Amino acid sequence: MKHRAKAMVIDKKLYPELQDQYCANPVSGACLCYNVGDEFIFYRDGKSDNFWHMGLNTLVETNKDSNTIEVALNAFLF
């Protein structure tokens, strides 16, 4: 079965009290991976299944430097 989903970041918030409680680096600040306006397209078919990769290699539009975002995602995931 083939599936395709488009996701757009519409808001970005930081909750310091939750970051302090749950993150390995409690003062890391806002996420560098996702920015308001970013668009991602996720596919699931016989060749690819990127629903489980948190957006890695699915970014199709951003108002930031896409290379910086991919580096941040790779650092976050691996």
C-alpha positions in Angstrom: 0.0 0.0 0.0 1.3 3.5 -0.8 1.0 6.4 1.6 2.1 10.0 1.4 1.7 12.7 4.0 2.7 16.3 4.0 3.5 18.0 7.3 4.2 21.7 7.9 5.6 23.2 11.1 3.1 25.9 12.1 4.4 26.8 15.5 7.5 26.2 17.6 7.5 26.5 21.4 10.0 26.0 24.1 9.0 24.8 27.6 12.2 25.4 29.8 10.7 23.5 32.8 10.1 20.4 30.6 13.4 20.7 28.9 15.1 20.9 32.3 13.2 17.8 33.5 13.5 15.5 30.5 16.4 16.6 28.2 20.0 15.3 28.5 21.2 18.9 28.0 18.6 21.0 30.0 19.9 24.3 28.6 20.1 23.3 24.9 17.5 25.9 23.9 15.0 25.6 21.0 15.2 22.7 18.6 17.4 23.4 15.6 15.8 20.7 13.5 12.4 22.1 12.8 11.5 25.7 12.0 8.1 27.4 11.4 7.2 27.1 7.8 9.2 23.9 7.1 7.4 21.4 4.9 8.1 17.7 5.0 6.7 15.0 2.7 6.7 11.4 4.1 6.4 8.4 1.9 5.6 4.8 2.7 5.6 2.3 -0.2 7.6 -0.7 -1.3 10.8 1.3 -1.8 10.8 3.7 1.2 9.4 4.1 4.6 10.5 7.4 6.1 7.6 7.8 8.5 9.9 6.5 11.2 12.9 8.8 10.6 11.6 12.0 12.2 11.8 13.9 8.9 15.4 12.9 7.8 15.7 13.5 4.1 12.0 14.5 3.8 12.4 18.3 4.0 11.1 19.9 0.8 10.8 23.6 1.8 12.4 25.8 4.4 13.2 29.4 5.0 16.4 28.4 6.8 19.6 26.7 5.5 18.5 23.2 4.6 22.1 21.8 5.1 22.1 23.1 8.7 18.8 21.4 9.3 19.9 18.1 7.9 23.1 18.2 10.0 21.1 18.9 13.1 18.7 16.0 12.3 21.6 13.6 11.7 23.2 14.7 15.0 19.9 14.3 16.8 19.1 10.9 15.4 22.5 9.2 15.4 
